[in-house]
Amino acid sequence: MEKLLKRFVTVTVAVGLGVAGLLLTALPASAARVVTTMEASASIVSSGTVVGTAQRNTAVRSYCLVGSNALIYSAGANRFGFVPRSALVNETQGANCFSGGTAGQVQNDADMRSCAGSSCGTVVGDAAPFDNLRMYCQMFDASSVRWMAIFNTNGSQTGFVRSSAFTSIPPTLSTC
């Protein structure tokens, strides 16, 4: 009986360690998306430029924080950028934008647009090879072209870059 109990404990510990290892390696690198609502209307900002407005009482998705600002996607405004964290209802995001998301790299210089689409919005910055890019979610435009919502930590730029500009795209990136 004692021998059986020792074997059971050994197997239980081994299984527990195996499950813990799987969880630690299988979890995606991206930050948890927090669905929340705008407490007050706020400008959506990319690198100091206003790219849209998230209206009061509209749903937004928060991805990470930089200081007192939250990186959000507003479906109502179809924009990805920073708003004051205080403008959000029940903001519980804790991820840092400089280490959140999924790392990405572009092949050549690529325009960052204020919304997902070639004729959508304006060019708000650029992504260059070797920039530290963090991908948070993806969108498809009316022509079914895939766009990545990114945070370029070199200058705190946010926006959408066409997926074909990247060297690789994670297959599990969520929709914005």
C-alpha positions in Angstrom: 0.0 0.0 0.0 2.8 2.4 0.9 4.5 1.7 -2.5 1.3 2.4 -4.3 0.8 5.7 -2.4 4.4 6.8 -3.3 3.8 6.0 -7.0 0.5 7.9 -6.9 2.1 11.0 -5.4 5.0 10.9 -8.0 2.6 10.5 -10.9 0.3 13.3 -9.5 3.3 15.7 -9.2 4.5 14.9 -12.7 1.1 15.4 -14.2 0.7 18.7 -12.3 4.1 20.0 -13.5 3.3 18.9 -17.1 -0.1 20.8 -17.0 1.6 23.9 -15.6 4.3 23.8 -18.3 1.7 23.5 -21.0 -0.3 26.4 -19.6 2.8 28.6 -19.4 4.0 27.8 -22.9 0.5 27.7 -24.6 -0.7 31.1 -23.4 -0.6 33.7 -26.2 1.8 36.6 -25.8 -0.9 39.2 -26.4 -2.6 41.1 -23.6 -6.1 40.2 -22.6 -8.7 42.3 -24.4 -11.0 44.0 -21.9 -14.4 45.0 -23.2 -15.6 48.2 -21.6 -17.6 51.3 -22.3 -16.7 55.0 -22.6 -17.7 56.9 -19.5 -17.2 60.2 -21.3 -16.4 61.1 -24.9 -12.6 61.3 -25.6 -10.3 62.0 -28.4 -8.5 58.9 -29.8 -4.8 59.8 -30.2 -1.8 58.4 -32.1 1.6 60.0 -31.4 0.0 63.3 -30.3 -2.4 63.5 -33.3 -6.2 63.1 -32.8 -7.4 60.4 -35.2 -11.0 60.2 -34.0 -13.4 60.4 -31.1 -14.8 57.6 -28.9 -18.3 58.7 -28.0 -19.8 58.4 -24.5 -21.6 55.1 -23.8 -20.1 53.3 -26.8 -18.4 50.0 -26.5 -14.6 49.9 -26.8 -12.0 47.2 -26.3 -8.9 48.0 -24.2 -5.6 46.2 -24.9 -3.0 47.8 -22.7 -1.8 50.9 -20.8 0.9 53.5 -21.1 0.9 55.7 -18.0 -2.7 57.1 -17.6 -3.7 56.2 -21.2 -5.4 53.1 -22.4 -4.8 51.7 -25.9 -8.3 51.0 -27.3 -10.2 50.0 -30.4 -13.5 51.9 -30.9 -15.8 50.1 -33.3 -18.1 53.2 -33.4 -15.2 55.4 -34.6 -13.3 52.5 -36.3 -10.1 53.8 -34.7 -7.2 52.3 -32.7 -5.3 54.6 -30.4 -5.0 56.0 -26.9 -7.7 57.6 -24.7 -7.4 58.7 -21.1 -7.9 55.7 -18.8 -10.3 57.9 -16.8 -12.7 58.1 -19.8 -13.4 54.4 -19.5 -16.0 52.6 -17.4 -14.6 49.9 -15.1 -11.1 49.9 -16.7 -9.4 46.8 -15.4 -6.6 46.5 -17.9 -3.2 45.9 -16.4 -0.9 45.1 -19.3 1.9 47.4 -20.4 1.8 48.3 -24.1 5.6 48.1 -24.4 5.5 44.4 -23.6 2.0 43.4 -24.5 0.5 42.3 -27.8 2.4 40.1 -30.2 5.8 41.2 -31.6 5.8 41.9 -35.3 8.2 43.1 -38.0 7.6 44.7 -41.4 9.7 43.8 -44.5 9.9 47.4 -45.7 8.7 50.8 -44.6 4.9 50.6 -44.3 2.3 53.4 -43.8 0.2 53.3 -40.6 -3.4 54.4 -41.2 -5.9 55.8 -38.8 -8.4 53.0 -39.7 -8.3 49.7 -41.6 -8.4 50.3 -45.3 -6.4 51.9 -48.1 -8.9 54.7 -48.6 -9.8 54.9 -44.9 -8.6 57.8 -42.9 -5.2 59.3 -43.1 -1.6 58.1 -42.8 -0.7 58.7 -39.2 2.9 57.3 -39.1 5.0 54.5 -40.5 6.5 51.2 -39.4 10.0 50.5 -40.5 12.0 47.3 -40.4 13.5 46.8 -37.0 10.9 49.0 -35.2 9.6 47.4 -32.1 6.0 46.7 -33.3 3.3 45.2 -31.1 0.3 43.7 -32.8 -3.0 43.7 -30.8 -5.8 42.7 -33.2 -6.8 42.5 -36.8 -9.5 43.9 -39.1 -10.7 43.2 -42.7 -11.7 46.0 -45.0 -14.5 46.0 -47.5 -12.2 44.3 -50.0 -11.3 41.5 -47.5 -7.8 42.9 -47.1 -6.4 42.0 -43.7 -5.1 44.9 -41.5 -3.2 44.7 -38.2 -3.8 47.1 -35.4 -0.3 47.9 -34.0 1.5 50.0 -31.5 4.9 51.2 -32.7 6.9 51.7 -29.5 9.3 54.0 -31.5 7.4 57.2 -31.1 4.2 55.7 -29.5 2.4 55.6 -32.9 -0.8 53.5 -33.3 -2.7 52.5 -36.3 -3.4 49.9 -38.9 -0.8 48.4 -41.3 -1.7 46.1 -44.2 -0.9 42.5 -43.1 1.1 41.8 -46.3 3.7 44.3 -45.0 4.7 41.9 -42.2 7.3 39.2 -42.2 4.8 36.9 -40.4 1.4 37.1 -38.8 0.3 35.1 -35.8 -2.6 32.8 -36.9 -4.5 33.4 -33.6 -4.7 37.2 -33.5 -8.2 38.2 -32.4 -10.5 40.5 -34.4 -10.6 44.1 -33.1 
